[in-house]
Amino acid sequence: MAQKRPARLRGFRAHLTLWLGGLSLAVMLAVGYYLGKMATVDLTLAQGEALYGRAQAAALQLSNSLKERELEIGLLSQAPHVARGHWGDPDIQASLDRRRITRPEYAWVAVTDARGTVRQATQDVLLGEDMSSRTWFQAGRHGVFVGDVHEAPELAQLLPYEVADGEVMRFIDVAAPIRRNGTLVGVAVALVHWDWVWQTTQRAFAVDGASPAAELWLVDRDGSVLYPSHSAGLQVLPGWPRTVRHQVARWDDGRRYLTSVAAVPPTHGTELGWRVLVRQPVEYALADTWALRNQLIFMGLLGALLITWVAYRTASRMAVPLERLTAVARQIEAGNHAPVFPPPANVLEIDRLSQSLRSMTQTLLAHEHELEQKIRQRTEALEQANAELERRATTDPLTGVHNRRRLQDKLDELMRIRQRTGREFALLIADVDHFKAINDGFGHDAGDRVLQAFARVLQAQTRATDFVARYGGEEFVVVLPETPDLATAAQVAEKIRQAVAASTFPMVQTVTLSMGVTVSGALDESPDTILKRADRALYRAKAAGRNRVEAVPSTDAAPS
């Protein structure tokens, strides 16, 4: 015969207490699950977008670094003294040495003739060697080329760089054809230290420290790791969908990471297919989400205990009010953020239960509002970080003026305005005379301080509407919008030249400059045409003895 339960446990109060306690626990868990799931989705999405923003910024910085090297080697191949193909010209060797000295990222800079023989090279490395079978020579004969990361053990042995035991030097090839009157006469090439390119990308990645334990990776188009070096060659995330920007993925080490992927934009000449990966352990990425989930569970349990206690205090006149409260609980479980609570039931315990449920619902909704505020704050912080990254990506870090990338954007903008309105502009290229002698005689720190002071003089002698940028090394560009008159532009250049000559520079005291001046014209199809014309004027100024201004009108044809 079955043993009967004690009468106390079979009473209405015990049944009501147990029933309402279980119901309140279910309601609180349902509300906590709903809000926790929504918080997890929103916070994971926000953190994923933050990681993607960092990956995208690093990819953009990497692409910009490659574009700058590509543009510089392209300009070297187009320099008049290089394009003539007189390989014994000492100006060619001087240009190569100047770039290697002022650009420490270049491991080797050289020019070959049309057959692939090295005719001039920094430090005479590989001078006279046949490079016709090299990929960079074959591709560089047809256009500007940026090669993939590779090892060059034979060349590394000839270069004066120390390498730690077990480390292998890796490079990126940048090549451009040298043409005279449309005929190929040779190829200009530079080997760029891969570590320098990657360190530049790492600095852009390190601007925002809001993602602890986040790591930066670089893979090629096949998914093989290019960086970090200790994992080079490994295959990672082979099945990653191309359209997915971020997701939680399990890596080869068995850990789960919130991972974001951004493609490296192609350079002007080559699409390498690289991708930047940023990963962060889920215990860091979703820490706020898990903390909120645990808090919701605790509050749900606490609320369930409170409701159970209130239910135990009520033993009569409960049926109808409880049915109403059950309906409210179902509304909350269904996601209704504004449930309609029943009117007072004239039963103190029922009213308390209703008030407790309403108060806890408001508290949970308040936490949801707090979560939304956190998401907005994270988004605003991400936007500010991206704005700072954009400023750094368009500003020369040494002088504080615009960099070459921003100059290209400005010239493209002025060309579009000229096509629409016919408003012409002037372009000045300034080059510090004998800058190599300053570096050699006073040191690179003195050279940097001279460039900084030189940039301040340029800014002081130009209008607020004018545009000053560092073009490369000791060369600067000044753009004068809505200045179609060559004589006016030449007067501005002469004023700048006189101001520089009258200024006192750190350590070296006096500095002079040579300037090339030109204006845009109806026949100019691209900014490169105007830049080449101004560079030709600069070359004339240097050939005429330096410390002078030479102007070339828009109708002046290039020398044959």
Secondary structure, DSSP 8 states (H G I E B T S, - for coil): ------TTTTSHHHHHHHHHHHHHHHHHHHHHHHHHHHHHHHHHHHHHHHHHHHHHHHHHHHHHHHHHHHHHHHHHHHSHHHHT--TT-HHHHHHHHHHHHH-TTEEEEEEEETTSBEEEEGGGTTTT-B-TTSHHHHHHTTS-EE---EE-HHHHHHSS----TT---EEEEEEEEEEETTEEEEEEEEEEEHHHHHHHHHHHHTT---STT-EEEEE-TTSBEEESGGGTT-B--TT--TT--EEEEE-TTS-EEEEEEEE----SS-----EEEEEEEHHHHTHHHHHHHHHHHHHHHHHHHHHHHHHHT--SS-HHHHHHHHHHHHHHHTT-SS-------S-HHHHHHHHHHHHHHHHHHHHHHHHHHHHHHHHHHHHHHHHHHHHHHTB-TTTSSB-HHHHHHHHHHHHHHHHHH----EEEEEEETTHHHHHHHH-HHHHHHHHHHHHHHHHHTS-TTSEEEEEETTEEEEEETT---HHHHHHHHHHHHHHHHHS-BTTTB---EEEEEEE--TT--SHHHHHHHHHHHHHHHHHTTSSSEEEE-TT-----
